[in-house]
């Protein structure tokens, strides 16, 4: 990775649909050179994919919560547990963490009642001892 690669990534973070021609014009490289760099970053796992950034509120999921899970016993990086949590409605992101809690989930739902339903499902997953929920009021800091 060099400064040119970082600049390509910056441009893609601003607009993942930016064309090769646009990127090449911005950084002063030919389109084939930009394509080669993108291909290399994809092969090396620097770029994991290209996805839409969703406005969950406009999709009827205006409530965002972060749910801290404490596990019944040490299960860090347990694939079965992660798979069970991944399948729950509204769970859009999850991290194994260090500290007082073992997992941090990002959950988006329609309203407090639907959040309660998701929390009940999370608590029913084998190995989850308890949860602590933090409701987001707004998101003023975004990566994109």
MARBA-3410 file (N, C-alpha, C, O; in Angstrom, 1 decimal):
144
0.8,-1.2,0.0,0.0,0.0,0.0,0.9,1.2,0.0,1.8,1.4,0.8 ~ 0.6,2.1,-0.9,1.3,3.4,-0.9,0.3,4.5,-0.9,-0.9,4.3,-0.8 ~ 0.8,5.7,-1.0,-0.1,6.9,-1.0,-1.2,6.9,-2.1,-2.3,7.3,-1.8 ~ -0.8,6.4,-3.2,-1.8,6.3,-4.4,-2.9,5.4,-4.0,-4.1,5.7,-4.3 ~ -2.6,4.2,-3.5,-3.6,3.3,-3.1,-4.5,3.9,-2.0,-5.8,3.7,-2.1
-4.0,4.6,-1.1,-4.8,5.2,0.0,-5.7,6.3,-0.6,-6.8,6.5,-0.2 ~ -5.2,7.0,-1.6,-6.1,8.0,-2.3,-7.2,7.3,-3.1,-8.3,7.8,-3.1 ~ -6.9,6.2,-3.7,-8.0,5.4,-4.4,-9.0,5.0,-3.4,-10.2,5.1,-3.7 ~ -8.6,4.5,-2.3,-9.5,4.1,-1.2,-10.4,5.3,-0.7,-11.6,5.1,-0.5 ~ -9.7,6.4,-0.5,-10.5,7.6,-0.1,-11.6,8.0,-1.1,-12.7,8.3,-0.7
-11.2,7.9,-2.4,-12.2,8.2,-3.4,-13.3,7.2,-3.4,-14.5,7.6,-3.6 ~ -13.0,6.0,-3.2,-14.1,4.9,-3.2,-15.0,5.0,-1.9,-16.2,4.8,-2.0 ~ -14.4,5.5,-0.8,-15.2,5.7,0.4,-16.2,6.8,0.2,-17.3,6.7,0.7 ~ -15.8,7.8,-0.6,-16.7,8.9,-0.9,-17.8,8.5,-1.8,-18.9,8.9,-1.7 ~ -17.4,7.6,-2.8,-18.4,7.2,-3.8,-17.9,5.8,-4.4,-17.0,5.8,-5.2
-18.5,4.8,-3.8,-18.1,3.4,-4.3,-18.4,3.1,-5.7,-18.0,2.2,-6.3 ~ -19.3,4.0,-6.3,-19.6,3.8,-7.7,-18.8,4.7,-8.7,-19.1,4.8,-9.8 ~ -17.7,5.3,-8.1,-16.8,6.1,-9.0,-16.3,5.2,-10.1,-15.8,4.1,-9.9 ~ -16.2,5.8,-11.3,-15.7,5.1,-12.4,-14.2,5.1,-12.4,-13.6,5.9,-11.8 ~ -13.6,4.1,-13.1,-12.2,4.1,-13.3,-11.7,5.4,-13.9,-10.6,5.9,-13.5
-12.4,5.9,-14.9,-12.0,7.2,-15.5,-12.0,8.3,-14.5,-11.1,9.1,-14.5 ~ -13.0,8.4,-13.6,-13.0,9.4,-12.6,-11.8,9.3,-11.7,-11.1,10.3,-11.4 ~ -11.6,8.1,-11.2,-10.5,7.9,-10.2,-9.2,8.2,-10.9,-8.3,8.8,-10.3 ~ -9.0,7.7,-12.1,-7.7,7.9,-12.8,-7.5,9.4,-13.0,-6.4,9.9,-12.9 ~ -8.6,10.2,-13.3,-8.4,11.6,-13.5,-8.1,12.3,-12.2,-7.3,13.3,-12.3
-8.6,11.8,-11.1,-8.3,12.5,-9.8,-6.9,12.2,-9.3,-6.3,13.1,-8.7 ~ -6.3,11.1,-9.6,-5.0,10.7,-9.1,-3.9,10.8,-10.1,-2.7,10.6,-9.8 ~ -4.3,11.0,-11.4,-3.3,11.1,-12.4,-2.6,9.8,-12.9,-1.5,9.8,-13.4 ~ -3.4,8.7,-12.9,-2.9,7.4,-13.4,-3.9,7.0,-14.5,-5.0,7.5,-14.5 ~ -3.5,6.1,-15.4,-4.3,5.6,-16.4,-5.4,4.7,-15.8,-5.2,4.1,-14.7
-6.5,4.5,-16.5,-7.5,3.6,-16.0,-7.0,2.2,-15.8,-7.4,1.6,-14.8 ~ -6.2,1.6,-16.7,-5.7,0.3,-16.5,-4.8,0.2,-15.3,-4.9,-0.9,-14.6 ~ -4.1,1.2,-14.9,-3.3,1.2,-13.7,-4.1,1.2,-12.5,-3.8,0.5,-11.5 ~ -5.2,2.0,-12.5,-6.1,2.0,-11.4,-6.8,0.7,-11.2,-6.9,0.2,-10.1 ~ -7.2,0.1,-12.3,-7.8,-1.2,-12.3,-6.9,-2.3,-11.7,-7.3,-3.1,-10.9
-5.6,-2.2,-12.1,-4.6,-3.2,-11.6,-4.5,-3.0,-10.1,-4.4,-4.0,-9.3 ~ -4.5,-1.8,-9.6,-4.3,-1.5,-8.2,-5.6,-2.0,-7.4,-5.5,-2.6,-6.3 ~ -6.8,-1.7,-8.0,-8.0,-2.2,-7.3,-8.0,-3.7,-7.3,-8.4,-4.3,-6.3 ~ -7.6,-4.4,-8.4,-7.6,-5.8,-8.4,-6.7,-6.4,-7.3,-7.0,-7.4,-6.7 ~ -5.5,-5.8,-7.2,-4.6,-6.2,-6.2,-5.1,-6.0,-4.8,-5.0,-6.9,-3.9
-5.7,-4.9,-4.5,-6.3,-4.6,-3.2,-7.5,-5.6,-2.9,-7.6,-6.0,-1.7 ~ -8.2,-6.0,-3.9,-9.3,-7.0,-3.7,-8.7,-8.4,-3.4,-9.1,-9.1,-2.5 ~ -7.6,-8.8,-4.2,-7.0,-10.1,-4.0,-6.4,-10.2,-2.6,-6.4,-11.2,-2.0 ~ -5.8,-9.1,-2.1,-5.1,-9.1,-0.8,-6.1,-8.9,0.3,-5.7,-8.9,1.5 ~ -7.4,-8.7,0.0,-8.4,-8.5,1.1,-8.5,-7.2,1.7,-9.1,-7.0,2.7
-7.8,-6.2,1.1,-8.0,-4.8,1.6,-9.4,-4.3,1.3,-10.0,-3.7,2.1 ~ -9.8,-4.6,0.0,-11.2,-4.2,-0.4,-12.0,-5.5,-0.3,-11.7,-6.5,-1.0 ~ -13.0,-5.5,0.6,-13.8,-6.8,0.9,-15.0,-6.8,0.0,-15.6,-7.9,-0.2 ~ -15.4,-5.7,-0.6,-16.6,-5.7,-1.4,-17.1,-4.3,-1.6,-16.6,-3.4,-1.1 ~ -18.2,-4.2,-2.4,-18.8,-3.0,-2.7,-20.3,-3.1,-2.4,-21.0,-3.9,-3.0
-20.7,-2.3,-1.4,-22.1,-2.5,-0.9,-22.8,-1.1,-0.9,-22.2,-0.1,-0.7 ~ -24.1,-1.2,-1.0,-24.8,0.1,-0.8,-24.8,0.5,0.7,-24.8,-0.4,1.6 ~ -24.8,1.8,1.0,-25.0,2.3,2.3,-26.5,2.6,2.5,-27.0,3.4,1.8 ~ -27.1,1.9,3.4,-28.6,2.0,3.6,-29.0,3.0,4.6,-28.3,3.1,5.6 ~ -30.1,3.7,4.4,-30.7,4.5,5.4,-31.8,3.7,6.0,-32.9,3.6,5.5
-31.5,3.0,7.1,-32.4,2.1,7.7,-33.7,2.8,8.1,-34.8,2.2,8.1 ~ -33.7,4.1,8.5,-34.9,4.8,8.8,-35.9,4.8,7.6,-37.1,4.7,7.9 ~ -35.4,5.0,6.4,-36.2,5.0,5.3,-36.7,3.6,4.9,-37.7,3.5,4.1 ~ -36.1,2.6,5.5,-36.6,1.3,5.3,-37.5,0.8,6.4,-37.8,-0.4,6.5 ~ -37.9,1.7,7.2,-38.8,1.4,8.3,-38.1,0.9,9.5,-38.8,0.3,10.4
-36.8,1.0,9.6,-36.0,0.6,10.7,-35.3,1.7,11.4,-34.1,1.8,11.3 ~ -36.0,2.6,12.0,-35.5,3.9,12.4,-34.8,3.8,13.8,-34.3,4.8,14.3 ~ -34.9,2.7,14.5,-34.3,2.6,15.8,-33.0,1.8,15.8,-33.1,0.6,15.3 ~ -31.9,2.4,16.1,-30.6,1.7,16.2,-30.2,1.5,17.6,-30.3,2.4,18.4 ~ -29.8,0.3,17.9,-29.3,0.0,19.3,-28.1,-0.8,19.2,-27.8,-1.6,18.3
-27.3,-0.7,20.3,-26.0,-1.5,20.4,-26.3,-2.4,21.6,-26.6,-1.9,22.7 ~ -26.1,-3.7,21.4,-26.4,-4.6,22.4,-25.1,-5.3,22.9,-24.4,-6.0,22.1 ~ -24.8,-5.1,24.1,-23.6,-5.8,24.7,-24.0,-7.1,25.3,-24.9,-7.2,26.1 ~ -23.3,-8.2,24.8,-23.6,-9.5,25.3,-22.5,-10.0,26.3,-21.3,-9.8,26.0 ~ -23.0,-10.6,27.4,-22.0,-11.3,28.2,-22.4,-12.8,28.0,-23.6,-13.2,28.1
-21.4,-13.6,27.8,-21.6,-15.0,27.5,-21.6,-15.8,28.8,-20.9,-15.5,29.7 ~ -22.2,-17.0,28.8,-22.3,-17.8,30.0,-20.9,-18.4,30.3,-20.6,-18.6,31.5 ~ -20.1,-18.7,29.3,-18.7,-19.1,29.5,-17.9,-18.7,28.3,-18.5,-18.3,27.3 ~ -16.6,-18.6,28.5,-15.8,-18.1,27.4,-16.0,-18.8,26.1,-15.8,-20.0,26.0 ~ -16.5,-18.1,25.1,-16.8,-18.6,23.8,-16.2,-17.7,22.7,-16.8,-17.6,21.6
-15.2,-17.0,23.0,-14.7,-16.0,22.0,-14.5,-16.7,20.6,-13.9,-17.7,20.5 ~ -15.1,-16.0,19.7,-14.9,-16.5,18.3,-15.5,-17.8,18.0,-15.0,-18.6,17.2 ~ -16.6,-18.1,18.6,-17.4,-19.3,18.4,-18.3,-19.2,17.2,-19.2,-18.3,17.2 ~ -17.9,-19.9,16.1,-18.6,-19.8,14.9,-20.1,-20.1,15.0,-21.0,-19.4,14.4 ~ -20.5,-21.1,15.8,-21.9,-21.5,15.9,-22.7,-20.3,16.6,-23.8,-20.1,16.2
-22.1,-19.7,17.6,-22.8,-18.6,18.3,-22.9,-17.4,17.3,-24.0,-16.9,17.2 ~ -21.9,-17.1,16.6,-21.9,-16.0,15.6,-23.0,-16.3,14.5,-23.7,-15.4,14.2 ~ -23.0,-17.5,14.1,-24.0,-17.9,13.0,-25.5,-17.7,13.6,-26.3,-17.2,12.9 ~ -25.7,-18.1,14.8,-27.0,-18.0,15.4,-27.4,-16.5,15.5,-28.5,-16.1,15.3 ~ -26.5,-15.7,16.0,-26.8,-14.2,16.1,-26.9,-13.6,14.7,-27.8,-12.7,14.6
-26.2,-14.0,13.8,-26.2,-13.4,12.4,-27.6,-13.6,11.8,-28.1,-12.8,11.0 ~ -28.3,-14.7,12.1,-29.6,-15.0,11.6,-30.7,-14.3,12.2,-31.8,-14.3,11.6 ~ -30.5,-13.6,13.3,-31.6,-12.9,13.9,-32.0,-11.6,13.1,-31.1,-10.9,12.6 ~ -33.3,-11.3,13.1,-33.7,-10.1,12.3,-33.2,-8.9,13.0,-33.2,-8.7,14.2 ~ -32.7,-8.0,12.2,-32.2,-6.7,12.7,-30.8,-6.6,13.1,-30.2,-5.5,13.3
-30.1,-7.8,13.3,-28.7,-7.8,13.6,-27.9,-7.5,12.4,-27.9,-8.3,11.4 ~ -27.2,-6.3,12.3,-26.5,-5.9,11.1,-25.0,-5.9,11.2,-24.3,-5.9,10.3 ~ -24.5,-6.1,12.5,-23.1,-6.0,12.7,-22.8,-6.6,14.1,-23.6,-6.6,15.0 ~ -21.7,-7.3,14.2,-21.3,-7.9,15.5,-19.8,-7.9,15.6,-19.0,-8.2,14.7 ~ -19.3,-7.7,16.9,-17.9,-7.7,17.2,-17.6,-8.5,18.4,-18.3,-8.3,19.4
-16.6,-9.4,18.4,-16.1,-9.9,19.7,-15.3,-8.8,20.3,-14.5,-8.2,19.7 ~ -15.5,-8.6,21.7,-14.8,-7.5,22.3,-14.0,-8.0,23.6,-14.2,-9.1,24.0 ~ -13.2,-7.1,24.0,-12.5,-7.3,25.3,-13.1,-6.4,26.3,-13.5,-5.3,26.0 ~ -13.0,-6.8,27.5,-13.6,-5.9,28.6,-14.7,-6.6,29.3,-14.7,-7.8,29.5 ~ -15.7,-5.8,29.8,-16.8,-6.3,30.6,-17.8,-7.1,29.8,-18.5,-7.9,30.4
-17.8,-7.0,28.5,-18.7,-7.7,27.7,-18.0,-8.5,26.6,-16.8,-8.2,26.3 ~ -18.6,-9.5,26.1,-17.9,-10.4,25.1,-18.2,-10.1,23.7,-17.4,-10.3,22.8 ~ -19.4,-9.6,23.4,-19.8,-9.3,22.0,-20.6,-8.0,22.0,-21.3,-7.7,22.9 ~ -20.4,-7.2,21.0,-21.2,-6.0,20.7,-21.9,-6.2,19.4,-21.3,-6.4,18.4 ~ -23.2,-6.1,19.5,-24.0,-6.2,18.3,-24.6,-4.8,17.9,-25.0,-4.0,18.8
-24.8,-4.5,16.6,-25.5,-3.4,16.2,-26.8,-4.0,15.6,-26.9,-4.8,14.8 ~ -28.0,-3.4,16.2,-29.3,-3.9,15.8,-30.1,-2.7,15.3,-30.1,-1.7,15.9 ~ -30.8,-2.9,14.2,-31.7,-1.9,13.7,-33.1,-2.5,13.7,-33.3,-3.6,13.2 ~ -34.1,-1.8,14.2,-35.5,-2.3,14.2,-36.4,-1.1,14.0,-36.0,0.0,13.8 ~ -37.7,-1.5,13.9,-38.7,-0.5,13.6,-39.0,0.4,14.8,-39.2,1.6,14.6
-39.1,-0.2,16.0,-39.6,0.6,17.2,-39.2,-0.2,18.4,-38.6,-1.2,18.4 ~ -39.4,0.4,19.6,-39.1,-0.3,20.8,-39.6,-1.7,21.0,-39.0,-2.5,21.6 ~ -40.8,-1.9,20.5,-41.5,-3.2,20.7,-40.7,-4.2,19.8,-40.5,-5.4,20.3 ~ -40.3,-3.9,18.6,-39.6,-4.8,17.8,-38.2,-5.1,18.3,-37.6,-6.1,18.2 ~ -37.6,-4.0,19.0,-36.3,-4.2,19.6,-36.4,-5.2,20.8,-35.6,-6.1,21.0
-37.5,-5.1,21.6,-37.8,-6.0,22.6,-37.8,-7.4,22.1,-37.3,-8.3,22.7 ~ -38.5,-7.6,21.0,-38.6,-9.0,20.4,-37.2,-9.5,20.0,-36.9,-10.7,20.3 ~ -36.4,-8.7,19.4,-35.0,-9.1,19.0,-34.2,-9.4,20.3,-33.5,-10.4,20.3 ~ -34.3,-8.6,21.3,-33.6,-8.8,22.5,-34.0,-10.2,23.2,-33.2,-10.9,23.7 ~ -35.3,-10.5,23.1,-35.7,-11.8,23.6,-35.1,-12.9,22.8,-34.7,-13.9,23.3
-35.0,-12.7,21.5,-34.4,-13.7,20.6,-32.9,-13.9,20.9,-32.3,-15.0,21.0 ~ -32.2,-12.7,21.2,-30.8,-12.8,21.5,-30.6,-13.5,22.8,-29.7,-14.4,22.9 ~ -31.4,-13.2,23.8,-31.3,-13.8,25.1,-31.6,-15.3,25.1,-31.2,-16.1,25.9 ~ -32.3,-15.8,24.1,-32.7,-17.2,23.9,-31.6,-18.0,23.2,-31.6,-19.2,23.2 ~ -30.6,-17.3,22.7,-29.5,-18.0,22.0,-28.6,-18.7,23.1,-28.2,-18.1,24.1
-28.4,-20.0,22.8,-27.6,-20.8,23.8,-26.2,-20.1,24.0,-25.5,-19.8,23.0 ~ -25.9,-19.9,25.3,-24.6,-19.4,25.6,-24.6,-17.9,26.0,-23.7,-17.4,26.6 ~ -25.7,-17.2,25.7,-25.9,-15.8,26.1,-26.4,-15.7,27.5,-27.4,-16.2,27.8 ~ -25.6,-15.1,28.4,-26.0,-15.0,29.8,-26.8,-13.8,30.1,-27.9,-13.9,30.8 ~ -26.4,-12.6,29.5,-27.2,-11.4,29.7,-26.8,-10.4,28.6,-25.8,-10.5,27.9
-27.7,-9.4,28.6,-27.4,-8.3,27.6,-27.6,-6.9,28.3,-28.2,-6.8,29.3 ~ -27.0,-6.0,27.7,-27.1,-4.6,28.1,-27.3,-3.8,26.8,-26.5,-3.9,25.8 ~ -28.4,-3.0,26.7,-28.7,-2.3,25.5,-28.5,-0.8,25.6,-28.8,-0.2,26.6 ~ -27.9,-0.2,24.5,-27.7,1.2,24.4,-28.5,1.6,23.2,-28.2,1.1,22.1 ~ -29.4,2.6,23.3,-30.2,3.1,22.1,-29.5,4.3,21.6,-29.2,5.2,22.3
-29.3,4.3,20.3,-28.7,5.5,19.6,-29.7,6.6,19.3,-30.8,6.3,18.9 ~ -29.3,7.8,19.7,-30.2,8.9,19.4,-30.0,9.5,18.0,-31.0,9.9,17.3 ~ -28.7,9.5,17.6,-28.4,10.0,16.3,-27.0,9.5,16.0,-26.3,9.1,16.8 ~ -26.6,9.6,14.7,-25.3,9.1,14.2,-24.6,10.3,13.5,-24.6,10.4,12.3 ~ -23.9,11.2,14.3,-23.3,12.3,13.7,-21.9,12.0,13.1,-21.3,12.8,12.3
-21.3,10.9,13.4,-20.0,10.5,12.9,-20.1,9.2,12.1,-20.4,8.2,12.7 ~ -19.8,9.3,10.8,-19.9,8.1,9.9,-18.6,8.0,9.2,-17.9,9.0,8.9 ~ -18.3,6.8,8.8,-17.1,6.6,8.0,-17.2,7.1,6.6,-16.3,7.5,6.0 ~ -18.4,7.1,6.0,-18.7,7.5,4.7,-19.2,8.9,4.5,-19.5,9.4,3.4
END
